[in-house]
Amino acid sequence: MSAPEPAGLSARQETAAPGTHRRTLARGRRFLLRRKGVLWRLAGWSLLESAQTFLGGYCLARALDRGFLAGQPGTGLRWLAVAAVAILLGGRLVRGVFSQLAALVEPLRDALVGRAVAQSLRRAVADPARADSGAVSRLTHQTEIVRDSFAGLVLTARSFVFTAAGALAGLLALAPQFLLVVVPPLALGLLLFLATLAPMARAQRAFLDADEAIADRAGTIGAGLRDIVACGTQAEVADRTGRLIDEGARTARVLARWAAVRTLALGVTGQLPVMLLLAATPWLLRQGVTAGALIGALAYLVQALLPALHTLMTALGAAGTRLLVVLERFEEAPADTPAGRVSAAVPVPARAVPLPRRPPPAVELRAVTLAYGPGSPPVLDGLDLVVERGEHVAVVGPSGIGKSTLTGVISGLLTPGRGTVRLDGEPVRGRGAAGLAALRVLIPQQSYVFTGTVRDNLLYLCPGASSADLREAVDALNAEDLIARLGGLDAMVDPAALSQGERQLLSLCRAHLSPAPLMVLDEATCHLDPVAEARAEEALAGRPGTLIVVAHRLSSARRADRVLVLDGTRPAYGTHDELLTRSALYRDLVGHWSSD
């Protein structure tokens, strides 16, 4: 007699309803149509960017043809001065663009928060016994993903459209023949890339569905293994599981094929226009095109058009897909919960709405005691500490008081003799290296840089980070000059040739890319100058998550939300102003820092 599998062993793939995608796009169109004024103002500021792009290549060409190549260096310098003025005016342009971007992005976030709250309350009233476990994620993390992705897409799409307009207008003004050489490969690569978006999204969804089905099957088999063996259904279960694994492998191959097509599209748009322009140079010269015009056209391609197009493709391929998938989560309820079958138009019984449970703190220490030997006095003695999610906390105290010990305990590198340590509600004790790496990232004073490329060093904690994320981290930490001095992202790094400050800056960029929700800096900025340290701490505090900094300057403590003063057995915890009145040690430290 053959017994059925335990519940949940049947293969299932949770895909969005066919109408969900259309509803999401329709809502997006209505949202944009209601904000025509903001879009027009954003377009107005962006037109100035087109003019700036136009002047960059055009002035360069005229400076060569009418100035330096014609023996008139003064004329050439005047043309270059015009281009320099256009670049300097770009600061005002950026300010105007971001002011309109905020007016477009923040209403979207507010609308999603309201929708998430309404969904959660409706489902809770419909079935109080079944908690909507995704409500907190939709209300916090997913709304922030939508806001950041939408802002990035608007910026990159706007930049590409108006940069392309300025560059193409410049090519036309220099010589119409340039368009015959440049436009076809650009259009071919862009069309090829756009053609991959829909099938790539379908392949990505199919791959994720297959992966979730395999994980679900493995979990339920483990729970019902005794029943499977008792009923003799091992062969049937193995056959069904094998089919799921084969389906997962098939979807992975399909996804890889579409990724290869996308890489081809990027290559066509990124390399072919420049190659064709160089190959067509003899023909263009015979057509009367000047040397200055050729240099100007090359500047339009390399400095404006191709970077804007590459950024657009990267954003559409990463942020665009992520934005669409997350927005669909706000359109549909989970398919496997009763709340997912409740319509907003169906009246439900009036019941008390349960309050959502408060998420656990980022860091929680209870009665933590640690000593470095059986007869040694404890470095930490009964320490209680709670750091809420998103907080920026500074740790201060005399040298040798236990600041590095505390970071080791929080990071799971040191095990206290007594007490409990929890990160994001999860106990630290017993977790392996991979489990700890998912919860926190620790940057010590002696920064680790290995022999390899700059890119490999920066992506060490997040190998899957996109090029846009990498550029964002480098910009946030102001590390462009250092990376340029090293030879670029693909240059090899010799750790022995780097100063301590350079090592720390690379390590901080690496930490900025880490997906871990908690970041701990153990004097990781001590070799940076105060300005670089301030920028680094502000950039790291601005990323999603929690930041704990062992401070060695007053400015670090003042930037923090709260400060922990380690004073032997009498630690104090509070804001900067509170501790000035409550902690004599903190007043002494502030006086010492101020005199320094």
C-alpha positions as CSV (number, residue, x, y, z in Angstrom):
1,M,0.0,0.0,0.0
2,S,1.4,3.3,-1.0
3,A,0.9,6.3,1.3
4,P,0.7,9.9,-0.1
5,E,3.5,12.3,0.5
6,P,3.4,14.6,3.4
7,A,1.6,17.9,2.7
8,G,3.7,20.3,0.8
9,L,5.7,17.8,-1.2
10,S,3.8,18.5,-4.5
11,A,5.7,20.7,-6.8
12,R,4.3,24.3,-7.0
13,Q,5.6,27.5,-8.4
14,E,4.3,30.7,-7.1
15,T,4.1,33.2,-10.0
16,A,2.4,36.5,-10.2
17,A,-1.1,36.5,-11.7
18,P,-1.0,37.6,-15.4
19,G,-2.8,40.8,-14.6
20,T,-0.5,41.8,-11.9
21,H,2.2,43.1,-14.2
22,R,-0.3,45.1,-16.3
23,R,-1.9,46.6,-13.1
24,T,1.5,47.6,-11.9
25,L,2.4,49.4,-15.1
26,A,-1.0,51.0,-15.3
27,R,-0.6,52.4,-11.7
28,G,2.8,53.7,-12.7
29,R,1.5,55.5,-15.7
30,R,-1.3,57.1,-13.6
31,F,1.2,58.2,-11.0
32,L,3.4,59.9,-13.6
33,L,0.5,61.6,-15.4
34,R,-0.6,63.2,-12.1
35,R,2.8,64.8,-11.8
36,K,3.3,66.4,-15.2
37,G,4.5,69.6,-13.6
38,V,7.4,67.9,-11.9
39,L,8.3,66.0,-15.1
40,W,8.3,69.2,-17.1
41,R,10.5,71.0,-14.6
42,L,12.8,68.0,-14.5
43,A,13.0,68.0,-18.3
44,G,13.8,71.8,-18.2
45,W,16.8,71.2,-15.9
46,S,17.9,68.3,-18.1
47,L,17.9,70.4,-21.2
48,L,20.7,72.3,-19.7
49,E,22.6,69.0,-19.4
50,S,22.1,68.5,-23.1
51,A,23.6,72.0,-23.7
52,Q,26.5,71.1,-21.5
53,T,27.1,67.9,-23.4
54,F,26.9,69.7,-26.7
55,L,29.4,72.3,-25.7
56,G,31.9,69.7,-24.4
57,G,32.7,68.1,-27.8
58,Y,31.9,71.1,-30.0
59,C,34.2,73.5,-28.1
60,L,37.0,70.9,-28.2
61,A,36.6,70.5,-32.0
62,R,36.6,74.2,-32.6
63,A,39.6,74.8,-30.2
64,L,41.6,72.4,-32.3
65,D,40.5,73.4,-35.8
66,R,40.3,77.2,-35.3
67,G,42.9,77.5,-32.6
68,F,45.8,75.2,-31.9
69,L,45.9,73.5,-35.4
70,A,45.5,76.9,-37.1
71,G,48.4,78.4,-35.1
72,Q,46.0,80.5,-33.0
73,P,46.5,79.2,-29.4
74,G,44.5,82.2,-27.9
75,T,41.4,81.2,-29.9
76,G,41.8,77.6,-28.8
77,L,42.1,78.6,-25.2
78,R,38.9,80.7,-25.5
79,W,37.0,77.8,-26.8
80,L,38.2,75.6,-24.0
81,A,37.3,78.3,-21.5
82,V,33.7,78.1,-22.8
83,A,33.6,74.3,-22.2
84,A,35.1,74.8,-18.7
85,V,32.4,77.4,-17.8
86,A,29.7,74.9,-18.9
87,I,31.2,72.2,-16.7
88,L,31.4,74.6,-13.7
89,L,27.7,75.5,-14.1
90,G,26.9,71.8,-13.8
91,G,26.7,72.1,-10.0
92,R,23.6,74.3,-10.2
93,L,22.2,71.8,-12.7
94,V,22.6,68.9,-10.3
95,R,20.9,70.8,-7.5
96,G,17.9,71.6,-9.7
97,V,17.6,68.0,-10.9
98,F,17.7,66.5,-7.4
99,S,15.1,69.0,-6.1
100,Q,12.7,67.8,-8.7
101,L,13.7,64.2,-8.2
102,A,12.7,64.4,-4.6
103,A,9.3,65.8,-5.5
104,L,8.8,62.8,-7.8
105,V,10.2,60.0,-5.6
106,E,9.0,60.8,-2.1
107,P,5.2,60.8,-3.0
108,L,5.7,57.3,-4.4
109,R,7.3,56.1,-1.2
110,D,4.4,57.6,0.9
111,A,1.8,56.0,-1.3
112,L,3.5,52.6,-1.0
113,V,3.7,52.9,2.8
114,G,0.0,53.7,2.9
115,R,-0.8,50.8,0.6
116,A,1.3,48.4,2.7
117,V,-0.4,49.5,5.9
118,A,-3.9,49.1,4.3
119,Q,-3.0,45.7,3.0
120,S,-1.7,44.5,6.4
121,L,-4.7,45.7,8.3
122,R,-7.2,44.2,5.8
123,R,-5.5,40.9,6.1
124,A,-5.2,41.0,9.9
125,V,-8.9,41.8,10.2
126,A,-9.8,39.0,7.8
127,D,-7.9,36.4,9.6
128,P,-6.3,37.5,12.9
129,A,-4.8,34.0,13.5
130,R,-2.6,34.2,10.5
131,A,0.1,36.9,10.8
132,D,1.2,38.6,7.6
133,S,4.9,38.0,8.0
134,G,5.8,40.1,5.0
135,A,4.1,43.3,6.3
136,V,7.2,44.7,8.1
137,S,9.4,44.0,5.1
138,R,6.9,45.7,2.7
139,L,6.6,48.7,5.0
140,T,10.3,49.2,5.5
141,H,12.8,47.4,3.3
142,Q,10.7,46.9,0.2
143,T,9.5,50.5,0.1
144,E,13.1,51.7,0.4
145,I,14.1,49.4,-2.5
146,V,11.3,50.9,-4.6
147,R,12.3,54.4,-3.7
148,D,16.0,53.9,-4.4
149,S,15.4,51.8,-7.6
150,F,12.9,54.3,-9.0
151,A,15.1,57.3,-8.3
152,G,18.1,55.5,-9.9
153,L,16.0,54.7,-13.0
154,V,14.7,58.2,-13.3
155,L,18.2,59.6,-13.0
156,T,19.8,57.2,-15.5
157,A,16.9,57.4,-18.1
158,R,16.8,61.2,-17.9
159,S,20.6,61.4,-18.2
160,F,20.7,59.1,-21.2
161,V,17.9,60.8,-23.1
162,F,19.3,64.3,-22.7
163,T,22.9,63.4,-22.9
164,A,22.2,61.5,-26.1
165,A,20.3,64.5,-27.5
166,G,23.2,66.8,-26.8
167,A,25.8,64.4,-28.1
168,L,23.9,63.6,-31.3
169,A,23.2,67.3,-31.9
170,G,26.9,67.9,-31.5
171,L,27.8,65.2,-34.0
172,L,25.3,66.6,-36.5
173,A,26.8,70.1,-36.0
174,L,30.4,68.9,-36.5
175,A,29.6,66.7,-39.6
176,P,26.4,64.8,-40.5
177,Q,28.5,61.9,-41.7
178,F,29.2,61.0,-38.1
179,L,25.6,60.0,-37.6
180,L,25.9,57.4,-40.5
181,V,28.8,55.8,-38.6
182,V,27.7,56.0,-35.0
183,V,23.9,55.7,-34.9
184,P,23.5,52.2,-36.5
185,P,25.6,50.3,-34.0
186,L,24.1,52.2,-31.1
187,A,20.6,51.6,-32.2
188,L,21.4,47.9,-32.9
189,G,22.9,47.3,-29.4
190,L,20.1,49.2,-27.7
191,L,17.3,47.3,-29.6
192,L,19.1,44.0,-28.8
193,F,19.2,44.9,-25.1
194,L,15.6,46.0,-25.0
195,A,14.6,42.8,-26.7
196,T,16.2,40.8,-23.8
197,L,14.3,42.6,-21.0
198,A,11.0,40.7,-21.1
199,P,12.5,37.2,-21.7
200,M,15.2,37.8,-19.2
201,A,12.6,38.8,-16.6
202,R,10.6,35.7,-17.3
203,A,13.7,33.5,-17.1
204,Q,14.7,35.1,-13.8
205,R,11.3,34.5,-12.4
206,A,11.2,30.9,-13.5
207,F,14.7,30.4,-12.0
208,L,13.6,31.8,-8.7
209,D,10.4,29.8,-8.7
210,A,12.3,26.6,-9.4
211,D,14.8,27.4,-6.7
212,E,12.1,28.1,-4.1
213,A,10.3,24.8,-5.1
214,I,13.5,22.8,-4.6
215,A,14.0,24.5,-1.2
216,D,10.4,23.9,-0.2
217,R,10.7,20.2,-1.3
218,A,13.9,19.7,0.7
219,G,12.4,21.2,3.8
220,T,9.2,19.1,3.7
221,I,11.1,15.9,2.9
222,G,13.3,16.4,6.0
223,A,10.2,16.9,8.1
224,G,8.4,13.9,6.8
225,L,11.3,11.5,6.2
226,R,10.2,9.0,8.8
227,D,6.7,8.7,7.2
228,I,8.2,8.4,3.7
229,V,10.4,5.5,4.8
230,A,7.6,3.9,6.7
231,C,5.2,4.0,3.8
232,G,7.9,2.9,1.2
233,T,7.5,5.9,-1.1
234,Q,11.2,6.7,-1.3
235,A,11.3,6.0,-5.1
236,E,8.3,8.2,-5.8
237,V,9.6,11.1,-3.7
238,A,13.1,10.8,-5.3
239,D,11.6,10.8,-8.8
240,R,9.5,14.0,-8.1
241,T,12.5,15.7,-6.4
242,G,14.7,14.8,-9.3
243,R,12.3,16.4,-11.8
244,L,12.3,19.6,-9.7
245,I,16.1,19.6,-9.7
246,D,16.2,19.0,-13.5
247,E,13.7,21.9,-13.9
248,G,16.0,24.1,-11.8
249,A,19.0,23.2,-14.0
250,R,17.0,24.0,-17.1
251,T,15.9,27.4,-15.9
252,A,19.5,28.2,-14.9
253,R,20.7,27.4,-18.4
254,V,18.0,29.5,-20.0
255,L,18.9,32.4,-17.7
256,A,22.6,32.0,-18.6
257,R,21.8,32.1,-22.3
258,W,19.8,35.4,-22.0
259,A,22.6,36.8,-19.9
260,A,25.0,36.0,-22.7
261,V,22.8,37.8,-25.2
262,R,22.7,40.8,-22.8
263,T,26.5,40.8,-22.6
264,L,26.6,40.8,-26.4
265,A,24.3,43.8,-26.5
266,L,26.6,45.7,-24.0
267,G,29.6,44.8,-26.2
268,V,27.9,46.1,-29.4
269,T,27.0,49.4,-27.9
270,G,30.2,49.9,-25.9
271,Q,32.8,48.9,-28.4
272,L,31.5,48.9,-31.9
273,P,30.7,52.6,-32.4
274,V,34.3,53.6,-31.4
275,M,35.8,50.9,-33.7
276,L,33.6,51.9,-36.6
277,L,34.5,55.6,-36.1
278,L,38.2,54.8,-36.2
279,A,37.8,52.5,-39.2
280,A,35.9,55.1,-41.1
281,T,38.4,57.9,-40.4
282,P,40.0,57.8,-43.9
283,W,36.6,58.0,-45.5
284,L,35.6,60.8,-43.2
285,L,38.8,62.8,-44.0
286,R,38.1,62.4,-47.7
287,Q,34.6,63.8,-47.1
288,G,36.2,67.0,-45.7
289,V,35.8,66.2,-42.0
290,T,38.5,68.0,-40.0
291,A,40.9,66.5,-37.4
292,G,39.3,68.6,-34.7
293,A,35.8,67.3,-35.6
294,L,37.1,63.7,-35.4
295,I,38.5,64.4,-31.9
296,G,35.2,66.1,-30.9
297,A,33.2,63.1,-32.1
298,L,35.4,60.7,-30.2
299,A,34.9,62.8,-27.1
300,Y,31.1,62.7,-27.5
301,L,31.3,58.9,-27.8
302,V,33.8,58.1,-25.0
303,Q,32.9,60.8,-22.5
304,A,29.1,61.2,-22.9
305,L,27.2,58.9,-25.1
306,L,28.6,55.4,-24.3
307,P,28.9,55.9,-20.5
308,A,25.3,57.2,-20.4
309,L,24.1,54.2,-22.5
310,H,26.0,51.7,-20.4
311,T,24.6,53.1,-17.2
312,L,21.1,53.0,-18.6
313,M,21.5,49.3,-19.6
314,T,22.9,48.4,-16.2
315,A,20.1,50.2,-14.4
316,L,17.4,48.7,-16.5
317,G,18.9,45.2,-16.2
318,A,19.3,45.4,-12.4
319,A,17.2,48.1,-10.7
320,G,14.4,47.9,-13.3
321,T,13.8,44.2,-12.8
322,R,14.1,44.6,-9.0
323,L,11.7,47.5,-9.0
324,L,9.0,45.7,-11.1
325,V,9.2,42.5,-8.9
326,V,8.9,44.5,-5.6
327,L,6.1,46.6,-6.9
328,E,4.2,43.4,-7.8
329,R,4.4,42.5,-4.1
330,F,2.2,45.5,-3.3
331,E,-0.3,44.4,-5.9
332,E,-0.9,40.8,-4.8
333,A,-1.4,39.0,-1.4
334,P,0.6,35.9,-0.7
335,A,-1.1,33.1,-2.7
336,D,-0.9,30.5,0.1
337,T,-2.6,32.5,2.8
338,P,-6.3,33.0,3.3
339,A,-5.7,36.8,3.3
340,G,-4.5,36.4,-0.3
341,R,-8.1,35.4,-1.3
342,V,-9.8,38.2,0.5
343,S,-11.1,41.0,-1.7
344,A,-11.1,44.6,-0.5
345,A,-14.7,44.9,-1.5
346,V,-15.9,42.0,0.7
347,P,-17.0,43.1,4.2
348,V,-15.3,41.4,7.1
349,P,-16.4,41.0,10.7
350,A,-15.3,43.9,12.9
351,R,-12.6,42.6,15.2
352,A,-9.8,44.2,17.1
353,V,-6.7,44.7,14.9
354,P,-3.6,43.1,16.5
355,L,-0.7,45.5,16.8
356,P,2.4,44.4,14.8
357,R,5.2,43.0,16.9
358,R,8.2,45.3,17.3
359,P,11.2,44.1,15.3
360,P,14.1,42.9,17.5
361,P,17.0,45.4,18.0
362,A,20.1,45.3,15.9
363,V,22.3,44.4,18.8
364,E,21.3,43.2,22.3
365,L,23.7,42.3,25.1
366,R,22.4,41.0,28.4
367,A,24.6,40.6,31.5
368,V,27.7,40.0,29.3
369,T,30.9,39.2,31.2
370,L,34.2,38.4,29.7
371,A,37.7,37.9,31.2
372,Y,40.9,36.8,29.4
373,G,41.8,34.2,32.1
374,P,40.4,32.3,35.1
375,G,42.1,34.7,37.6
376,S,41.9,37.8,35.5
377,P,39.5,40.7,36.3
378,P,36.7,40.9,33.8
379,V,37.1,43.4,30.9
380,L,33.3,43.4,30.5
381,D,31.3,42.8,33.7
382,G,27.6,42.3,33.4
383,L,27.2,44.7,30.5
384,D,23.7,45.4,29.1
385,L,23.4,47.2,25.8
386,V,20.6,47.6,23.2
387,V,21.3,49.2,19.8
388,E,18.1,49.7,17.8
389,R,18.0,49.2,14.0
390,G,19.3,52.0,12.0
391,E,21.1,53.6,14.9
392,H,24.6,55.1,14.8
393,V,26.5,54.4,18.0
394,A,30.0,55.6,19.0
395,V,32.0,53.7,21.7
396,V,34.6,55.7,23.7
397,G,36.8,55.2,26.6
398,P,40.4,55.1,27.8
399,S,43.0,52.9,26.0
400,G,42.8,49.3,27.2
401,I,39.3,49.7,28.7
402,G,37.7,47.0,26.5
403,K,36.5,48.8,23.3
404,S,38.0,46.2,21.0
405,T,36.9,43.4,23.2
406,L,33.3,44.7,23.0
407,T,33.5,44.8,19.2
408,G,34.9,41.2,19.2
409,V,32.0,40.1,21.4
410,I,29.4,41.8,19.2
411,S,30.9,40.4,16.1
412,G,31.0,36.8,17.5
413,L,34.8,36.6,17.5
414,L,34.9,36.4,21.3
415,T,32.6,34.3,23.4
416,P,31.7,35.8,26.8
417,G,31.9,33.7,29.9
418,R,28.4,34.7,30.9
419,G,25.5,36.5,29.3
420,T,23.8,36.5,25.9
421,V,24.6,38.3,22.6
422,R,21.9,38.7,19.9
423,L,22.2,40.3,16.5
424,D,18.9,41.1,14.8
425,G,17.2,38.8,17.4
426,E,19.4,35.8,16.6
427,P,21.9,34.4,19.2
428,V,25.5,34.8,18.1
429,R,26.8,31.7,20.0
430,G,27.1,28.7,17.8
431,R,26.8,30.4,14.5
432,G,29.4,29.6,11.9
433,A,31.5,32.1,9.9
434,A,28.9,32.2,7.1
435,G,26.0,32.8,9.5
436,L,27.9,35.7,11.2
437,A,29.0,37.2,7.9
438,A,25.3,37.5,6.9
439,L,24.6,39.5,10.1
440,R,27.6,41.8,10.5
441,V,30.8,43.2,9.0
442,L,33.8,44.1,11.2
443,I,36.5,46.5,10.0
444,P,39.5,46.5,12.4
445,Q,42.2,49.1,12.7
446,Q,44.7,47.0,10.7
447,S,42.8,46.9,7.4
448,Y,43.2,43.8,5.3
449,V,44.1,44.3,1.6
450,F,45.2,41.3,-0.5
451,T,47.2,40.9,-3.7
452,G,44.7,41.1,-6.5
453,T,42.8,43.7,-8.5
454,V,41.2,46.8,-6.9
455,R,37.9,45.4,-8.0
456,D,38.5,42.0,-6.4
457,N,39.4,43.8,-3.1
458,L,36.2,46.0,-3.1
459,L,33.9,43.1,-4.0
460,Y,35.3,40.7,-1.5
461,L,32.2,41.0,0.8
462,C,29.7,41.2,-2.0
463,P,30.9,39.5,-5.2
464,G,27.5,40.0,-6.9
465,A,27.4,43.8,-6.5
466,S,26.7,45.6,-9.7
467,S,28.9,48.2,-11.4
468,A,26.5,50.9,-10.3
469,D,26.7,49.8,-6.7
470,L,30.5,49.7,-6.9
471,R,30.6,53.3,-8.3
472,E,28.2,54.4,-5.6
473,A,30.5,53.1,-2.9
474,V,33.6,54.6,-4.4
475,D,31.8,58.0,-4.8
476,A,30.4,57.9,-1.3
477,L,33.8,57.3,0.3
478,N,35.5,59.8,-2.1
479,A,38.0,57.1,-3.2
480,E,38.0,58.1,-6.9
481,D,41.5,59.7,-6.6
482,L,43.0,56.7,-4.8
483,I,41.6,54.2,-7.3
484,A,42.8,56.4,-10.2
485,R,46.3,56.6,-8.7
486,L,46.4,52.8,-8.4
487,G,45.5,52.5,-12.1
488,G,41.8,51.9,-12.0
489,L,39.5,49.2,-10.8
490,D,41.2,46.4,-12.8
491,A,44.8,47.4,-11.7
492,M,46.7,45.0,-9.4
493,V,47.2,46.0,-5.8
494,D,50.5,45.6,-3.9
495,P,49.4,45.8,-0.2
496,A,53.0,46.6,0.8
497,A,52.9,49.7,-1.4
498,L,49.8,51.2,0.3
499,S,49.8,53.5,3.3
500,Q,47.7,52.6,6.3
501,G,45.2,55.3,5.3
502,E,44.9,54.0,1.8
503,R,44.3,50.5,3.1
504,Q,41.6,51.8,5.4
505,L,39.9,53.7,2.6
506,L,39.7,50.5,0.4
507,S,38.4,48.5,3.3
508,L,35.7,51.1,4.0
509,C,34.6,51.0,0.4
510,R,34.5,47.2,0.7
511,A,32.3,47.5,3.8
512,H,30.0,49.9,2.2
513,L,29.1,47.2,-0.4
514,S,28.5,44.6,2.2
515,P,24.8,43.5,2.5
516,A,25.2,42.8,6.3
517,P,22.7,44.9,8.3
518,L,25.3,45.7,11.0
519,M,28.7,47.4,10.5
520,V,31.3,47.6,13.3
521,L,34.3,49.9,12.9
522,D,37.1,49.3,15.4
523,E,39.1,52.5,14.9
524,A,38.9,51.7,11.2
525,T,39.3,55.4,10.3
526,C,42.2,56.3,12.6
527,H,44.7,56.8,9.7
528,L,42.4,59.1,7.8
529,D,42.4,62.8,8.2
530,P,39.4,64.4,10.0
531,V,37.7,65.5,6.8
532,A,38.0,62.0,5.1
533,E,36.9,60.4,8.4
534,A,33.8,62.5,8.6
535,R,32.9,61.7,5.0
536,A,33.5,58.0,5.5
537,E,31.4,57.8,8.7
538,E,28.5,59.8,7.2
539,A,28.5,57.6,4.1
540,L,28.5,54.4,6.2
541,A,25.8,55.8,8.5
542,G,23.7,56.6,5.4
543,R,23.6,53.1,4.1
544,P,20.7,50.9,5.3
545,G,21.5,49.2,8.6
546,T,23.2,50.0,11.9
547,L,26.6,51.4,12.5
548,I,28.8,51.0,15.6
549,V,32.1,53.0,15.7
550,V,34.9,52.9,18.2
551,A,35.7,56.6,18.2
552,H,39.1,58.2,18.7
553,R,38.0,61.8,18.0
554,L,35.3,64.0,19.5
555,S,33.8,64.6,16.0
556,S,33.0,60.8,15.7
557,A,31.1,60.8,19.0
558,R,29.2,64.0,18.1
559,R,28.1,62.5,14.8
560,A,26.6,59.5,16.5
561,D,23.0,59.1,17.7
562,R,24.1,57.8,21.0
563,V,27.5,57.2,22.7
564,L,28.6,54.3,25.0
565,V,31.3,55.3,27.5
566,L,33.2,52.3,28.8
567,D,34.4,53.2,32.3
568,G,35.4,50.0,34.0
569,T,32.3,48.7,35.8
570,R,30.3,51.9,35.4
571,P,29.5,52.2,31.7
572,A,27.3,55.1,30.6
573,Y,25.0,55.3,27.5
574,G,23.2,58.3,26.1
575,T,23.5,61.2,23.7
576,H,26.4,63.6,23.6
577,D,24.6,66.3,25.6
578,E,23.3,63.8,28.2
579,L,26.7,62.3,28.8
580,L,28.2,65.7,29.4
581,T,26.1,66.0,32.5
582,R,26.1,62.4,33.6
583,S,29.6,61.0,32.9
584,A,32.7,62.6,34.5
585,L,34.9,60.4,32.2
586,Y,33.1,61.6,29.1
587,R,33.6,65.2,30.2
588,D,37.3,64.5,30.7
589,L,37.6,62.8,27.2
590,V,35.8,65.7,25.6
591,G,38.2,68.1,27.2
592,H,41.2,66.0,26.2
593,W,40.0,65.8,22.5
594,S,39.3,69.5,22.5
595,S,42.8,70.4,23.7
596,D,44.3,68.1,21.1
